Amino acid sequence: MTRSFDHRDGRRMFVAQEPANKNRRETLITVILGTRPEAIKLSPVVRALTTRTRVRLVLTGQHEEMVDDLIAELGLSPDTRLGVMRPRQTLNQLTAHLMDGLANDLVAHRPDALVVQGDTTTALCGALAGFHESVPVAHVEAGLRSYDRSNPFPEETNRCLIGQLAKWHFAPTRRAVQNLVAEGHCNDSIEMTGNTVIDSLLWVRRRGLGTSAFLGPADRRLLVTLHRRETQGTEMADLSRAVGEIARDLQLEVVLPVHRNPWVRESIIPVLGDHPNVRLVEPLGYLDFVATLADATLVLTDSGGVQEEAPTLCVPVLVARNVTERPEAVEANCARLVGTDPKKVMSAVCELITDRHAHSEMARVSNPFGDGLAGLRISERLVRDLTGEPKALHVRKHREGVSQCIST
């Protein structure tokens, strides 16, 4: 087969063109997810990758009930489900089930690369299974560090271990890049992309999806999310009592989606189940959660993802933890680390509800975690490295007509 082109002096030239190798296998990338945050943060990556290569989506089932509806809402369709969860199983038992199921899938399909996200047990086991099978690992949201192995537990150790196993480190912020460089990772393996959670948030808000769980006055709405393993039990129960007291004293409308983890439910429901100002609800679907977060006056949370999402929606964040691996939000003053001491939590909530200036100072800060194009950047780098193709996608910093701070 030949093709022709015009030489610069106008002559028609003919050059032999190699026929396409019909036997060449298309590049295959496996994406592994098991929890709700992973589904939210990996959906932009999956959507971007599927426009350029073949993707296999493996759903481990670590948060099976919380993920099933979500993946459909986000337009994802898993190729396989491992179903690893058992009632009240230990971390070691979960790890054993994950390692066995993921290893079998990798051996059966032999992808050219696999993608994991964050710091879950699913992500750790996916990275380790890939390493054992010589499949290069891409780590989305790499480089977050609290430098405290017990807080959050086991996530801090998980993400450090994944860092040792990964070939590509997709860091959300400059601080995360600096952490990885300080640990000795090669500069060429690190790419600063922004956080994919912003991609998903903007995707939802642009479409006007979801229904808020709030019903009361717009200036006294407190959203609370609590689930961390290290505070379950007495500490979480004490924090719940503080939420109840401040809700009564300030006449707040509190919405608290209760995580399905039985230890979380045992810590919260007996304390707040009959409180007239507190609405305990089942975990909200992602679309409804985003709408509820956008309607909140402020949010009290121990979630990492909420710390990243709320600033885009102009909602101040009180972080109910003693340390955070997302210090960018604290430094930018869109989040405040308040710990779990009930008195400190009540004081911080009271200030932001009653002091409009203090609330405004936190609400108007631009989000330090990204511009909504992280998934495209990750896809571009992976496909380019795996196929040798020249750069085909020019990622520009734009908002497609949508303000970075979406308050309606």
Secondary structure, DSSP 8 states (H G I E B T S, - for coil): -EEEEE-TTS-EEEEE-----TT----EEEEEE-SHHHHHHHHHHHHHHHTTSEEEEEE--TTHHHHHHHHHHTT---SEE-----TT--HHHHHHHHHHHHHHHHHHH--SEEEEETTSHHHHHHHHHHHHTT--EEEET-----S-TTTTTTHHHHHHHHHHH-SEEEESSHHHHHHHHHTT--GGGEEE---HHHHHHHHHHHTT-------S-TTSEEEEE---GGGTTHHHHHHHHHHHHHHHHHT-EEEEE--S-HHHHHHHHHHHTT-TTEEEE----HHHHHHHHHH-SEEEE--HHHHHHGGGGT--EEE-SS--S-HHHHHHTSEEE--S-HHHHHHHHHHHHH-HHHHHHHHT---TT--S-HHHHHHHHHHHHHH------------TT--SS---
